[in-house]
């Protein structure tokens, strides 16, 4: 999962609680839609792990990224108008 967070440019500080890590990552995000990005990324990682355990499908960054981008692009239907332009730029920044 480290590579997934790295692809999103979300750094995780070592040795802190989960809440502290999320707070620190949000401070370093410097863009809108942090929680939406974080939650969809975590959900996609969870689905990759479920595929491994229940379907015996090997997890991959590529599979995770494809699922994340599909789900994230759907946010254009749910976010406030002022954030709609942020979605393509966030998707374009993922490596």
C-alpha positions as CSV (number, residue, x, y, z in Angstrom):
1,X,0.0,0.0,0.0
2,X,3.0,2.3,0.4
3,X,3.3,2.6,-3.4
4,X,-0.4,3.6,-3.6
5,X,0.0,6.5,-1.1
6,X,3.3,7.5,-2.8
7,X,1.5,7.7,-6.2
8,X,-0.9,10.2,-4.6
9,X,1.8,12.2,-3.0
10,X,0.5,11.5,0.4
11,X,3.4,11.0,2.8
12,X,3.0,9.0,6.0
13,X,5.0,9.9,9.0
14,X,6.3,6.9,10.9
15,X,5.6,6.2,14.5
16,X,2.5,8.2,15.0
17,X,-1.1,7.3,15.6
18,X,-3.4,6.9,12.6
19,X,-5.2,10.2,13.3
20,X,-1.9,12.1,13.6
21,X,-0.7,10.6,10.3
22,X,-3.9,11.6,8.5
23,X,-3.7,15.1,10.0
24,X,-0.1,15.5,9.0
25,X,-0.8,14.2,5.5
26,X,-3.7,16.6,5.1
27,X,-1.5,19.6,6.1
28,X,1.1,18.5,3.5
29,X,-1.6,18.0,0.8
30,X,-2.0,21.6,-0.2
31,X,-5.0,20.9,-2.5
32,X,-8.7,20.5,-2.0
33,X,-10.4,17.1,-1.7
34,X,-7.9,15.5,0.7
35,X,-10.4,13.4,2.6
36,X,-12.2,12.3,-0.6
37,X,-8.9,11.3,-2.1
38,X,-7.7,9.6,1.1
39,X,-11.0,7.7,1.6
40,X,-11.2,6.5,-2.0
41,X,-7.6,5.4,-2.0
42,X,-8.0,3.5,1.3
43,X,-11.2,1.9,-0.1
44,X,-9.4,0.8,-3.3
45,X,-6.6,-0.7,-1.2
46,X,-9.1,-2.6,0.9
47,X,-10.7,-3.9,-2.3
48,X,-7.3,-5.1,-3.6
49,X,-6.8,-7.0,-0.3
50,X,-10.2,-8.5,-0.5
51,X,-9.6,-9.7,-4.0
52,X,-6.4,-11.3,-2.8
53,X,-8.0,-13.1,0.1
54,X,-11.4,-14.0,-1.4
55,X,-10.7,-14.4,-5.1
56,X,-7.1,-15.2,-5.1
57,X,-6.3,-12.3,-7.4
58,X,-2.8,-10.9,-6.8
59,X,-2.9,-7.3,-5.8
60,X,-1.1,-4.7,-8.0
61,X,-0.6,-1.0,-8.0
62,X,-1.9,-0.9,-11.6
63,X,-5.2,-2.6,-10.6
64,X,-5.5,-0.3,-7.6
65,X,-4.8,2.8,-9.7
66,X,-7.3,1.8,-12.3
67,X,-10.0,1.3,-9.7
68,X,-9.1,4.5,-7.8
69,X,-9.2,6.7,-11.0
70,X,-12.5,5.3,-12.0
71,X,-14.0,5.9,-8.6
72,X,-12.4,9.3,-8.2
73,X,-13.6,10.6,-11.5
74,X,-17.2,9.9,-10.3
75,X,-16.7,12.6,-7.7
76,X,-17.5,15.2,-10.4
77,X,-21.1,14.3,-9.8
78,X,-21.0,14.8,-6.1
79,X,-18.6,17.7,-5.2
80,X,-19.3,21.3,-5.0
81,X,-18.9,23.3,-8.2
82,X,-15.8,25.0,-7.0
83,X,-14.0,21.7,-6.7
84,X,-14.9,20.1,-10.0
85,X,-11.9,21.5,-11.7
86,X,-9.6,20.0,-9.1
87,X,-10.5,16.4,-10.0
88,X,-8.8,16.3,-13.4
89,X,-5.7,18.0,-12.0
90,X,-5.5,15.5,-9.1
91,X,-5.9,12.6,-11.5
92,X,-3.2,14.0,-13.8
93,X,-0.7,14.3,-10.9
94,X,-0.9,10.6,-9.9
95,X,2.2,8.7,-10.9
